[in-house]
Amino acid sequence: MLRPEALTERTPQGLAGEISRLVADGVLAPGDRMPTVRDVAAVLGVSAGTVSAAWRALAAAGVIVTRGRAGTFVRDDRSEWLSPRVSTLVTSADGSRLDLSLGTPDPALLPSLAPALARVTPRADTGRYHDLPVLPELLRVLRESWPSSGVGAITVVDGALDGIVRVLEQVVRFGDRVAVESPGFPYFFDLLDVLGAEPVPLAVDGEGVVPASLARALARRPVAVVLQPRAQNPTGASMSPDRARALVRVLRTVPGGDRVTVVEDDHSALIGSAPDVTLSRWLPEQVVHVRSFSKSHGPDLRIAAMGGPARLIERTVARRMLGPGWTSRLLQAVLLDLLTDPAAVAKVRAARLVYRDRLDRVADGLRRHGIDVGEPDGVNLWLPVKDERAALVQLAASGIVAASGSAFVIDDTTGPHLRVTAGAAAENLAMVADALADAAVAEPLA
């Protein structure tokens, strides 16, 4: 680990350059832990903002990576294709009997694609380059089920994150602030780093984003707010209608709130038990709602629908035409079949009930041990633990894998947790809850 006393530069540019040279010269090796901003600032006699600016420059240059509470490290290029925080979630499940770390749906609960593939046109040459990017029949089905009737435009993208990236690229400039939930989705944090944006944390409780937290965030003049209205990852919390109305009041009354773009990631739309809730019901000109079909119909379909103000959706569609162009119309036809075929619809509805039962049973088991995880929805729950590393080791000894909570936070207001994909546990749920409870109180390792 680098000792702060070894540093001499006192400007952001000088400090970043000095550390870059140490890395280039091999004094700092890939994976070495960096000292904290606070420690460096104290030793050099500069402000924490000066050191933070140097750290941001180093991160943008690919020299260091930040991994939430786990700390900041010299970049290791062995997993370049994974973003920094996401790479910390990759664990080995070899030898484990139950992997609860992935955040993905149970394959056994997905509808079969075989009937749909047999019914759609078995060719990939449908349409022309300049045809509409969304099949008209699919667009009609999406509009009929959209959570707000006044949506200006709807398009189809290659998964929820693709849509969110496209929208943020339209509204975020380097140096802008973006309000984002913490705990929240690690991909969002890494995305903001790539965009050069400063994340502003939003607190989350059992009903979604805390209104007072949103008001504090808006005081810092963010250009966008990213939130998850249902089955929030990692907590499993779903926004209540009352909470949605409270957030709308904040956006309408806090100065600048009426100019913020709100992006909603409804990643568990059809497998979550909570009803549709979207701020676009009241703020149609500010809200982009993204509805994913990955957890309900299969991650490899890579399809999500995105609706919002026509001006913003059309700009996003135009930008995609200079890249991937459109989401495969063949896959759109498959999705259309899945959304309208009675057997596939029944399969997804049954999956929703199964996930609801699994999370309820694990949460009830944890409550019997005095551990409250709220009323999680979707596939994940947020398990408070005494020590993350000790809890992971304890679970591994029981043949269970979970995800460390460090990558899911960007501030120090949340204690140690694990993200547990309880929806993937198909049997022995009482034993799973017992194992999680034992891990939650495991003492820190020496």
C-alpha positions in Angstrom: 0.0 0.0 0.0 1.2 3.5 -0.9 2.2 5.5 2.2 0.9 9.1 2.1 4.3 10.3 3.4 5.9 9.2 0.1 3.9 11.9 -1.8 5.1 15.4 -2.3 2.9 17.1 -4.9 0.1 19.4 -3.6 -2.0 20.2 -6.7 -4.5 17.8 -8.3 -2.5 17.7 -11.6 0.8 17.3 -9.8 -0.5 14.6 -7.4 -2.1 12.6 -10.3 1.1 12.8 -12.3 3.2 11.7 -9.3 1.1 8.6 -8.7 0.9 7.8 -12.4 4.7 7.8 -12.5 4.9 5.5 -9.5 2.6 3.0 -11.3 4.5 3.3 -14.6 7.8 2.7 -12.7 6.4 -0.4 -11.0 6.6 1.1 -7.5 2.9 0.7 -7.3 1.7 -2.7 -8.6 -1.7 -3.6 -10.1 -4.1 -4.3 -7.2 -2.2 -2.3 -4.7 -4.5 -0.4 -2.3 -4.4 3.4 -2.3 -4.5 5.4 0.9 -7.7 7.2 1.7 -8.4 10.7 0.5 -8.6 11.9 4.1 -5.2 10.4 5.0 -3.4 11.9 2.0 -5.0 15.3 2.5 -3.9 15.3 6.2 -0.3 14.4 5.5 0.1 16.8 2.6 -1.8 19.6 4.3 -4.3 20.1 1.4 -8.0 19.9 1.2 -9.9 16.6 0.6 -11.3 18.2 -2.6 -7.7 18.6 -4.0 -7.0 14.9 -3.4 -10.4 13.8 -4.7 -9.8 15.8 -7.9 -6.5 13.9 -8.4 -8.2 10.6 -7.8 -11.0 11.4 -10.3 -8.3 12.3 -12.9 -6.5 9.0 -12.2 -9.7 7.0 -12.5 -10.6 8.7 -15.7 -7.2 7.8 -17.1 -7.7 4.2 -16.1 -4.8 4.2 -13.5 -7.0 3.5 -10.4 -10.4 2.0 -9.7 -12.8 2.7 -6.8 -14.7 -0.2 -5.3 -17.1 1.4 -2.8 -16.2 0.8 0.8 -13.6 -1.8 -0.2 -11.4 1.2 -1.2 -9.4 2.4 -4.2 -6.9 0.3 -6.0 -4.3 0.5 -8.7 -6.1 -0.9 -11.8 -5.6 -4.5 -12.7 -6.1 -5.1 -16.4 -6.9 -8.7 -16.1 -10.6 -8.0 -16.4 -10.7 -5.0 -18.7 -14.1 -6.0 -20.1 -15.8 -5.6 -16.7 -16.3 -2.2 -15.1 -14.5 -1.6 -11.8 -17.3 -2.2 -9.3 -18.9 -4.9 -11.3 -15.7 -6.8 -11.4 -15.8 -7.1 -7.6 -19.1 -8.9 -7.9 -17.6 -11.8 -10.0 -17.1 -14.7 -7.6 -16.3 -18.3 -8.1 -19.2 -20.6 -7.3 -17.1 -23.7 -7.7 -17.9 -26.2 -5.0 -20.9 -24.3 -3.8 -24.4 -25.8 -3.6 -26.3 -22.6 -4.0 -25.2 -19.4 -5.8 -27.1 -16.4 -4.5 -24.7 -13.8 -5.8 -25.9 -13.2 -9.4 -29.0 -11.1 -9.3 -30.4 -13.0 -12.2 -33.7 -14.9 -12.7 -34.1 -18.6 -12.1 -33.9 -20.3 -15.5 -36.5 -22.8 -14.6 -39.1 -19.9 -14.2 -38.5 -18.4 -17.6 -41.0 -19.1 -20.5 -39.7 -21.4 -23.2 -38.5 -19.6 -26.3 -39.1 -22.6 -28.6 -42.8 -22.0 -29.4 -42.2 -18.4 -30.1 -39.2 -19.1 -32.3 -41.2 -21.6 -34.2 -44.0 -19.1 -34.9 -42.0 -16.0 -35.9 -40.4 -15.5 -39.3 -37.3 -17.8 -39.2 -35.2 -15.3 -41.2 -33.1 -12.3 -40.2 -33.6 -10.2 -43.3 -37.0 -8.7 -42.3 -37.3 -5.0 -42.8 -34.9 -2.4 -44.3 -32.3 -0.2 -42.7 -34.6 2.8 -42.5 -37.7 1.1 -41.4 -39.3 2.1 -38.0 -37.0 0.9 -35.1 -40.0 -0.7 -33.3 -42.4 -3.2 -34.8 -45.8 -1.5 -34.9 -47.6 -4.5 -33.4 -45.1 -4.6 -30.5 -45.5 -0.9 -30.0 -49.3 -1.3 -29.6 -48.8 -4.0 -27.0 -46.3 -1.8 -25.1 -48.5 1.2 -25.1 -51.5 -0.8 -23.8 -49.5 -2.0 -20.8 -47.4 1.2 -20.2 -47.7 2.5 -16.6 -48.6 6.0 -17.7 -51.1 6.8 -20.4 -49.6 10.2 -21.4 -46.2 8.8 -22.5 -44.9 10.8 -25.5 -42.9 8.1 -27.3 -41.8 4.5 -26.8 -38.9 2.7 -28.3 -37.1 -0.6 -27.8 -33.4 -0.9 -26.7 -30.9 -3.6 -26.1 -31.7 -4.1 -22.4 -32.4 -1.6 -19.6 -28.8 -0.5 -19.1 -28.5 0.3 -22.9 -31.5 2.6 -22.6 -30.3 4.3 -19.5 -26.9 4.9 -21.0 -28.4 6.4 -24.1 -30.6 8.8 -22.1 -27.8 9.9 -19.8 -25.5 10.5 -22.8 -28.1 13.0 -24.0 -28.4 15.0 -20.8 -25.1 14.6 -18.9 -22.0 16.5 -19.6 -18.5 16.0 -18.1 -18.6 17.4 -14.5 -22.4 17.4 -14.1 -23.9 15.8 -11.0 -26.4 12.9 -11.2 -28.4 11.8 -8.2 -28.4 8.0 -7.7 -29.6 5.6 -5.0 -27.1 4.4 -2.5 -27.3 1.5 -1.9 -27.9 1.1 -5.6 -26.8 -0.7 -8.8 -23.0 -0.8 -9.3 -23.3 -0.5 -13.0 -24.9 3.0 -12.5 -21.9 4.1 -10.4 -19.4 2.9 -13.0 -21.4 4.5 -15.8 -21.3 7.9 -14.1 -17.5 7.5 -13.7 -17.2 6.9 -17.5 -19.4 9.9 -18.2 -17.3 12.1 -15.9 -20.3 12.8 -13.7 -20.3 13.2 -10.0 -22.7 10.9 -8.2 -25.0 12.5 -5.5 -26.3 9.7 -3.2 -30.0 9.2 -2.5 -31.0 7.4 0.6 -33.5 4.5 0.2 -35.9 3.0 2.7 -38.7 0.4 2.4 -40.8 2.6 0.2 -38.1 3.9 -2.2 -36.0 7.1 -2.3 -36.4 9.2 0.8 -38.0 12.6 -0.1 -35.7 14.6 2.2 -32.7 12.9 0.6 -34.0 13.9 -2.8 -34.4 17.5 -1.6 -30.8 17.6 -0.4 -29.6 16.2 -3.7 -31.6 18.7 -5.7 -29.9 21.5 -3.8 -26.6 20.4 -5.5 -28.2 21.0 -8.9 -28.0 17.5 -10.5 -29.0 17.3 -14.2 -30.5 13.8 -13.7 -32.0 11.5 -11.1 -31.7 7.7 -11.6 -34.0 5.5 -9.5 -35.5 2.0 -9.4 -39.2 2.2 -8.6 -39.8 -1.5 -8.1 -37.7 -4.4 -6.6 -34.8 -2.0 -6.1 -31.4 -3.6 -6.5 -30.0 -4.5 -4.0 -32.6 -3.8 -1.3 -35.7 -5.3 -3.0 -37.7 -2.2 -1.9 -40.6 -1.1 -4.1 -41.9 2.5 -4.3 -45.3 3.1 -2.8 -47.8 5.4 -4.6 -47.7 7.8 -1.6 -43.9 7.9 -1.8 -44.1 8.6 -5.5 -46.4 11.6 -4.9 -44.0 12.8 -2.2 -41.1 12.7 -4.6 -43.1 14.6 -7.2 -43.9 17.3 -4.7 -40.1 17.6 -4.0 -39.4 17.9 -7.7 -42.0 20.6 -8.1 -41.1 22.7 -5.1 -37.3 22.6 -4.8 -35.6 25.1 -7.1 -34.3 23.4 -10.2 -36.4 20.3 -9.7 -38.5 21.0 -12.7 -35.4 20.9 -15.0 -34.1 17.5 -13.8 -34.4 14.4 -16.1 -35.7 11.5 -14.0 -34.7 8.0 -15.3 -36.6 5.0 -13.9 -35.2 1.5 -14.2 -38.1 -0.9 -13.9 -35.9 -4.0 -14.3 -38.3 -6.4 -12.6 -41.5 -5.1 -14.2 -43.3 -8.4 -14.8 -41.9 -10.5 -12.0 -42.3 -8.0 -9.2 -45.4 -8.1 -7.0 -45.6 -4.4 -6.4 -48.0 -2.4 -8.7 -46.8 -0.1 -11.4 -45.6 3.2 -10.0 -44.0 5.9 -12.1 -43.3 9.6 -11.5 -44.2 10.1 -15.2 -47.9 9.9 -14.2 -47.4 13.4 -12.8 -44.3 14.6 -14.7 -44.6 13.2 -18.2 -42.1 15.8 -19.7 -39.4 15.0 -17.2 -39.5 11.2 -16.7 -38.0 8.4 -18.9 -39.3 5.0 -17.8 -37.3 1.9 -18.8 -39.0 -1.5 -18.6 -36.8 -4.5 -18.9 -37.9 -8.0 -20.0 -34.7 -9.7 -19.0 -35.8 -11.1 -15.6 -39.2 -12.1 -16.9 -38.4 -13.5 -20.3 -34.7 -14.1 -20.4 -31.5 -12.0 -20.0 -30.1 -13.1 -23.4 -33.1 -11.6 -25.2 -31.4 -8.2 -24.4 -34.7 -6.3 -24.9 -36.2 -3.4 -22.9 -38.8 -0.8 -23.7 -38.2 2.9 -23.0 -40.8 5.6 -22.9 -40.8 9.3 -22.1 -40.9 12.8 -23.6 -41.0 12.5 -27.4 -38.1 15.1 -27.7 -35.8 13.0 -25.6 -36.8 9.6 -26.9 -36.5 10.7 -30.5 -33.0 12.1 -29.9 -32.0 8.8 -28.4 -33.4 6.9 -31.3 -31.5 9.2 -33.7 -28.2 8.6 -31.9 -28.7 4.8 -31.9 -29.1 5.0 -35.7 -25.5 6.0 -35.8 -24.5 2.9 -33.8 -26.4 -0.3 -33.6 -29.3 1.2 -35.5 -32.2 -0.8 -34.0 -32.9 -3.8 -31.7 -33.2 -6.9 -33.8 -36.7 -7.0 -35.3 -36.5 -10.8 -35.2 -36.1 -10.7 -31.4 -38.8 -8.0 -31.2 -41.1 -10.5 -32.9 -40.1 -13.2 -30.4 -40.9 -10.8 -27.5 -44.2 -9.8 -29.1 -45.2 -13.5 -29.2 -44.1 -14.0 -25.6 -46.2 -11.0 -24.5 -49.3 -12.2 -26.2 -49.2 -16.0 -26.1 -51.4 -17.3 -23.2 -49.0 -20.0 -22.2 -46.0 -17.6 -22.0 -48.1 -15.0 -20.1 -49.2 -17.7 -17.6 -45.6 -18.8 -17.1 -44.5 -15.3 -16.2 -47.4 -14.8 -13.8 -46.6 -18.1 -12.1 -42.9 -17.0 -11.8 -44.0 -13.8 -10.0 -45.9 -15.8 -7.4 -42.9 -18.2 -6.9 -40.4 -15.3 -6.4 -42.9 -13.7 -4.0 -43.1 -16.9 -2.0 -39.4 -17.5 -1.9 -38.5 -14.0 -0.7 -41.3 -14.0 1.9 -40.1 -17.3 3.3 -36.5 -16.3 3.5 -37.4 -12.9 5.0 -39.7 -14.6 7.5 -36.9 -17.0 8.5 -34.5 -14.1 9.0 -37.1 -12.2 11.1 -37.3 -15.2 13.4 -33.6 -14.7 14.1 -34.2 -11.0 14.8 -32.9 -9.8 11.4 -35.2 -7.4 9.5 -34.8 -7.1 5.8 -38.1 -5.3 5.1 -40.5 -6.6 2.5 -38.2 -7.4 -0.5 -39.7 -7.7 -4.0 -38.3 -9.2 -7.1 -35.3 -11.6 -6.6 -33.0 -9.8 -4.2 -32.8 -8.9 -0.5 -30.3 -6.7 1.4 -28.8 -8.6 4.4 -27.2 -6.5 7.2 -24.1 -8.2 8.6 -21.5 -7.5 11.2 -18.6 -8.0 8.8 -18.9 -8.6 5.0 -15.8 -10.7 4.6 -16.6 -12.8 7.6 -20.2 -13.3 6.4 -19.0 -14.4 3.0 -16.6 -16.9 4.4 -19.2 -18.2 6.8 -21.7 -18.7 3.9 -19.0 -20.3 1.8 -18.5 -22.9 4.5 -22.2 -23.7 4.2 -21.9 -24.0 0.4 -23.6 -20.7 -0.3 -22.3 -17.7 -2.4 -23.6 -14.1 -2.0 -22.4 -10.7 -3.2 -20.5 -8.3 -1.0 -22.4 -5.1 -0.4 -19.5 -2.8 -0.8 -19.9 -2.4 -4.5 -23.5 -1.3 -4.0 -22.8 1.9 -2.0 -21.1 5.2 -2.7 -21.3 6.8 0.8 -20.7 5.8 4.4 -24.3 6.0 5.6 -25.0 2.2 5.2 -23.4 -0.4 7.3 -22.0 -3.7 6.0 -24.4 -5.8 4.0 -24.6 -8.6 1.5 -26.8 -8.7 -1.6 -28.6 -12.0 -1.6 -30.5 -13.3 -4.6 -33.0 -15.2 -2.5 -35.2 -15.7 -5.6 -32.7 -18.2 -6.8 -33.3 -20.4 -3.8 -35.8 -23.1 -4.9 -35.7 -25.4 -1.9 -34.7 -25.8 1.8 -35.6 -22.1 2.3 -35.6 -22.4 6.1 -32.1 -23.8 6.1 -31.0 -21.0 3.7 -32.5 -18.4 6.1 -30.7 -20.1 9.0 -27.3 -20.0 7.1 -27.8 -16.3 6.2 -28.6 -15.5 9.9 -25.5 -17.3 11.1 -23.4 -15.4 8.6 -24.9 -12.1 9.5 -23.4 -12.3 13.1 -20.1 -13.8 12.1 -17.2 -11.9 13.9 -14.6 -10.1 11.8 -11.7 -12.3 10.7 -8.4 -11.8 12.3 
